[in-house]
Amino acid sequence: MCSFKHAFHGIFEAFNSETNFKIHIIADIFALVAGVFFSIHTWEWVAVIGCIIGVMSLELMNTGIEKIMDHLHPVQHEKVRQIKDVAAGAVLLCALGSVIIAAIIFIPKIAAFIFP
């Protein structure tokens, strides 16, 4: 039970300290509202929720890596920059994939809504 408490504390810590985490939450809310509005199918919900969980999980891992590296090596160092850049790249890759999946799901629905 205590591990759940620590996990939720980590999520709240990321929310309070990371702007990108907040941006992802806003995008997540937008995707969820759009899913409800357009009554997306079950498989589409699976894709949307999978993307949300994937991006948010990677963002949390990226935050953890950044905090560890800042703690272990507070002075700027090329290897630390490379480690942080690779972790950020993982988040970016997942986020771009999620945008593509969202486009595949939502663009036809938006088009059908605008041009019935």
HUKA-V930819 format. One record per residue. N is the residue number from 1. RES is the residue in three letters. SS is DSSP state (~ for helix, > for strand, _ for the rest). PSI is psi in whole degrees, 0 to 359 (* if undefined). OMEGA is omega in whole degrees, 0 to 359 (* if undefined). Layout:
n:N res:RES ss:SS psi:PSI omega:OMEGA
n:N res:RES ss:SS psi:PSI omega:OMEGA
This chain:
n:1 res:MET ss:_ psi:323 omega:181
n:2 res:CYS ss:~ psi:328 omega:180
n:3 res:SER ss:~ psi:325 omega:176
n:4 res:PHE ss:~ psi:319 omega:179
n:5 res:LYS ss:~ psi:315 omega:180
n:6 res:HIS ss:~ psi:321 omega:180
n:7 res:ALA ss:~ psi:314 omega:178
n:8 res:PHE ss:~ psi:324 omega:176
n:9 res:HIS ss:~ psi:320 omega:178
n:10 res:GLY ss:~ psi:319 omega:178
n:11 res:ILE ss:~ psi:315 omega:179
n:12 res:PHE ss:~ psi:324 omega:177
n:13 res:GLU ss:~ psi:315 omega:179
n:14 res:ALA ss:~ psi:319 omega:179
n:15 res:PHE ss:~ psi:318 omega:183
n:16 res:ASN ss:~ psi:337 omega:187
n:17 res:SER ss:~ psi:346 omega:187
n:18 res:GLU ss:_ psi:116 omega:178
n:19 res:THR ss:~ psi:318 omega:181
n:20 res:ASN ss:~ psi:326 omega:178
n:21 res:PHE ss:~ psi:317 omega:178
n:22 res:LYS ss:~ psi:320 omega:178
n:23 res:ILE ss:~ psi:317 omega:179
n:24 res:HIS ss:~ psi:322 omega:179
n:25 res:ILE ss:~ psi:319 omega:178
n:26 res:ILE ss:~ psi:316 omega:178
n:27 res:ALA ss:~ psi:321 omega:179
n:28 res:ASP ss:~ psi:315 omega:179
n:29 res:ILE ss:~ psi:317 omega:178
n:30 res:PHE ss:~ psi:315 omega:180
n:31 res:ALA ss:~ psi:319 omega:180
n:32 res:LEU ss:~ psi:317 omega:178
n:33 res:VAL ss:~ psi:317 omega:178
n:34 res:ALA ss:~ psi:321 omega:178
n:35 res:GLY ss:~ psi:318 omega:177
n:36 res:VAL ss:~ psi:314 omega:182
n:37 res:PHE ss:~ psi:316 omega:183
n:38 res:PHE ss:_ psi:4 omega:180
n:39 res:SER ss:_ psi:58 omega:183
n:40 res:ILE ss:_ psi:156 omega:182
n:41 res:HIS ss:_ psi:166 omega:182
n:42 res:THR ss:~ psi:313 omega:181
n:43 res:TRP ss:~ psi:329 omega:178
n:44 res:GLU ss:~ psi:322 omega:175
n:45 res:TRP ss:~ psi:319 omega:179
n:46 res:VAL ss:~ psi:315 omega:180
n:47 res:ALA ss:~ psi:314 omega:182
n:48 res:VAL ss:~ psi:312 omega:181
n:49 res:ILE ss:~ psi:323 omega:175
n:50 res:GLY ss:~ psi:318 omega:177
n:51 res:CYS ss:~ psi:316 omega:180
n:52 res:ILE ss:~ psi:310 omega:182
n:53 res:ILE ss:~ psi:320 omega:180
n:54 res:GLY ss:~ psi:311 omega:182
n:55 res:VAL ss:~ psi:315 omega:181
n:56 res:MET ss:~ psi:321 omega:178
n:57 res:SER ss:~ psi:315 omega:178
n:58 res:LEU ss:~ psi:324 omega:178
n:59 res:GLU ss:~ psi:320 omega:177
n:60 res:LEU ss:~ psi:317 omega:178
n:61 res:MET ss:~ psi:318 omega:178
n:62 res:ASN ss:~ psi:317 omega:178
n:63 res:THR ss:~ psi:316 omega:179
n:64 res:GLY ss:~ psi:316 omega:179
n:65 res:ILE ss:~ psi:316 omega:179
n:66 res:GLU ss:~ psi:316 omega:181
n:67 res:LYS ss:~ psi:320 omega:177
n:68 res:ILE ss:~ psi:313 omega:182
n:69 res:MET ss:~ psi:321 omega:177
n:70 res:ASP ss:~ psi:325 omega:180
n:71 res:HIS ss:~ psi:316 omega:183
n:72 res:LEU ss:~ psi:329 omega:183
n:73 res:HIS ss:_ psi:79 omega:185
n:74 res:PRO ss:_ psi:337 omega:179
n:75 res:VAL ss:_ psi:140 omega:181
n:76 res:GLN ss:_ psi:135 omega:180
n:77 res:HIS ss:_ psi:143 omega:184
n:78 res:GLU ss:~ psi:318 omega:180
n:79 res:LYS ss:~ psi:322 omega:177
n:80 res:VAL ss:~ psi:317 omega:178
n:81 res:ARG ss:~ psi:318 omega:180
n:82 res:GLN ss:~ psi:317 omega:179
n:83 res:ILE ss:~ psi:314 omega:179
n:84 res:LYS ss:~ psi:320 omega:180
n:85 res:ASP ss:~ psi:320 omega:179
n:86 res:VAL ss:~ psi:317 omega:179
n:87 res:ALA ss:~ psi:318 omega:178
n:88 res:ALA ss:~ psi:325 omega:178
n:89 res:GLY ss:~ psi:324 omega:177
n:90 res:ALA ss:~ psi:318 omega:178
n:91 res:VAL ss:~ psi:315 omega:181
n:92 res:LEU ss:~ psi:316 omega:180
n:93 res:LEU ss:~ psi:315 omega:179
n:94 res:CYS ss:~ psi:320 omega:179
n:95 res:ALA ss:~ psi:318 omega:178
n:96 res:LEU ss:~ psi:319 omega:176
n:97 res:GLY ss:~ psi:321 omega:179
n:98 res:SER ss:~ psi:322 omega:177
n:99 res:VAL ss:~ psi:319 omega:178
n:100 res:ILE ss:~ psi:315 omega:178
n:101 res:ILE ss:~ psi:317 omega:178
n:102 res:ALA ss:~ psi:320 omega:179
n:103 res:ALA ss:~ psi:317 omega:179
n:104 res:ILE ss:~ psi:321 omega:182
n:105 res:ILE ss:~ psi:314 omega:193
n:106 res:PHE ss:~ psi:331 omega:182
n:107 res:ILE ss:~ psi:313 omega:177
n:108 res:PRO ss:~ psi:325 omega:180
n:109 res:LYS ss:~ psi:321 omega:177
n:110 res:ILE ss:~ psi:316 omega:179
n:111 res:ALA ss:~ psi:317 omega:179
n:112 res:ALA ss:~ psi:328 omega:179
n:113 res:PHE ss:~ psi:318 omega:182
n:114 res:ILE ss:~ psi:319 omega:182
n:115 res:PHE ss:_ psi:76 omega:185
n:116 res:PRO ss:_ psi:* omega:*
